[in-house]
Amino acid sequence: TGVLAEGKRCHTNKVPCHTDLEKQFAEFLDGASDVARYFKNERFGFSVTYYEGNRPRQYYPDFIVVAREADGREVMWLAETKGEIRPNTALKSEAATLWCEKMSRTAYGQWRYLFVPQRKFEASVGAGVRSLADLAAALIVPRPEPQLRLISLDDARATREAFKTLLPLYSLKAAA
């Protein structure tokens, strides 16, 4: 790869990186106050399966990070640094998020996914972010609230708001 970072909290003393962004992120992890340890997923083969055009593909996250929460619990993070967004980037992110959600329901602890776009990462570090938790707070965009909610016909709003703010929803079966 040609780009190396010093691995202070990594499983190796040198961190092989593909890009300067990966090196900067490794250096950030080495200095982050809440990072216990991490490893660069280089030649380890850890992957998440995603589907592109109904074909299974393998996605190899850049980093696996173990961080400590304020209460002392350890949380594992899959972290992906990205300088260039490609057409399948969203598919990989969705698959990693889903993987983390499913793993968190097992006995293997809490898992989270962190997508690290280069510009936002550099801006966050430039603004003084010094922990993975603070970086995640700066980078993770919460899911928007659904714009459409289904309510029961028994709900008081159904008769009070009918045809004002609520529109009836008919099934195809009812319309046939």
C-alpha positions in Angstrom: 0.0 0.0 0.0 2.9 2.4 0.6 1.2 4.5 3.2 1.9 3.6 6.9 0.6 5.0 10.2 2.2 4.3 13.6 -0.1 1.9 15.4 -0.2 2.9 19.1 -3.6 1.3 19.8 -3.6 -1.1 16.8 -2.9 -4.8 16.8 0.3 -4.0 14.8 2.9 -1.3 15.3 2.5 -0.2 11.7 -0.9 0.3 10.1 -1.0 -0.4 6.3 -3.2 2.2 4.7 -4.4 2.6 1.1 -4.9 6.4 1.3 -3.8 9.4 3.3 -7.3 9.6 4.6 -7.0 6.1 6.2 -3.6 7.2 7.7 -5.2 10.3 9.1 -8.1 8.3 10.6 -5.6 5.7 12.1 -3.7 8.6 13.7 -7.0 10.1 15.0 -7.9 6.7 16.5 -4.5 6.5 18.2 -5.2 9.8 19.9 -8.9 9.5 20.5 -9.7 9.6 24.3 -12.3 6.8 24.1 -10.6 4.3 21.7 -9.4 1.2 23.5 -8.0 -0.6 20.4 -8.6 -1.0 16.7 -7.4 -2.9 13.8 -7.1 -2.1 10.1 -9.0 -4.7 8.1 -6.1 -5.3 5.8 -5.8 -8.9 4.6 -7.9 -10.2 7.5 -10.8 -11.1 5.3 -13.6 -9.7 7.5 -16.5 -8.8 5.2 -20.1 -8.0 5.1 -22.3 -9.4 2.3 -24.4 -6.9 0.3 -26.4 -7.3 -2.9 -25.9 -5.3 -6.0 -28.2 -6.1 -8.9 -29.3 -9.3 -7.1 -25.8 -10.5 -6.9 -24.0 -11.1 -3.6 -20.9 -9.0 -3.1 -18.4 -8.7 -0.3 -17.7 -5.4 1.5 -14.5 -5.1 3.6 -14.8 -2.2 6.1 -11.6 -0.2 6.6 -11.4 -0.4 10.4 -12.9 -2.3 13.4 -12.7 -0.1 16.5 -13.4 -0.9 20.2 -14.3 2.3 22.1 -15.4 2.8 25.7 -18.7 4.6 26.4 -18.9 7.1 29.3 -20.3 4.3 31.5 -17.3 2.1 30.8 -19.0 -0.3 28.4 -17.2 -1.3 25.2 -18.8 -0.7 21.9 -17.5 -2.1 18.6 -17.5 0.1 15.5 -17.2 -0.8 11.8 -15.6 2.3 10.3 -15.4 3.2 6.6 -13.3 6.1 5.4 -14.3 7.5 2.1 -12.8 10.2 -0.1 -14.8 9.4 -3.2 -18.5 8.3 -3.1 -19.2 5.6 -5.6 -22.5 4.2 -6.9 -22.4 1.2 -4.5 -21.4 3.2 -1.4 -24.9 3.5 -0.1 -25.5 -0.3 -0.6 -22.4 -1.1 1.5 -23.3 1.4 4.2 -26.9 0.0 4.5 -25.5 -3.6 4.7 -23.0 -2.6 7.4 -25.6 -0.8 9.4 -27.9 -3.8 9.2 -25.1 -6.2 10.1 -24.3 -4.0 13.2 -28.0 -3.9 14.2 -28.2 -7.7 14.0 -24.9 -8.3 15.8 -26.0 -6.0 18.6 -28.9 -8.4 19.3 -26.5 -11.3 20.0 -24.2 -12.0 22.9 -21.3 -10.3 21.0 -21.9 -6.8 22.4 -23.0 -3.5 20.9 -22.0 -2.8 17.3 -22.3 0.4 15.4 -21.4 1.6 11.9 -19.5 4.9 11.2 -19.2 6.3 7.7 -16.4 8.8 7.6 -16.5 11.1 4.5 -13.2 12.9 4.1 -14.4 16.5 4.1 -16.6 16.0 7.2 -13.8 14.2 9.0 -11.3 16.9 8.3 -13.7 19.6 9.3 -14.6 17.8 12.6 -11.0 17.2 13.5 -10.2 20.8 12.6 -13.1 21.9 14.9 -11.5 20.1 17.8 -13.1 16.7 17.9 -10.9 14.4 20.0 -13.0 11.3 20.7 -14.8 8.7 18.5 -18.1 9.4 20.2 -17.8 13.1 19.3 -16.8 12.2 15.8 -19.8 9.9 15.5 -22.1 12.6 16.8 -20.7 15.0 14.2 -21.0 12.5 11.3 -24.0 10.4 11.9 -27.2 11.9 10.5 -30.3 10.6 12.3 -32.9 8.9 10.1 -35.8 11.3 9.3 -39.2 10.8 10.8 -41.6 9.0 8.4 -43.8 11.4 6.5 -46.7 9.0 6.4 -48.1 7.1 9.3 -50.9 4.6 9.3 -53.4 4.9 12.1 -56.2 2.6 13.1 -59.8 3.5 12.1 -60.5 3.2 15.8 -58.2 6.1 16.5 -60.1 9.3 17.6 -58.2 11.3 15.0 -59.7 9.2 12.2 -63.2 10.6 12.5 -62.1 14.1 13.8 -59.5 14.8 11.1 -61.0 12.8 8.2 -60.4 14.5 4.9 -58.8 17.5 6.7 -55.3 16.3 7.5 -56.0 12.5 7.2 -56.9 10.8 4.0 -58.5 7.4 3.9 -56.3 4.5 2.7 -58.1 1.7 1.0 -56.7 -1.8 0.2 -57.1 -3.2 -3.2 -59.2 -5.9 -1.7 -61.7 -3.3 -0.3 -61.8 -1.5 -3.7 -62.6 -4.7 -5.6 
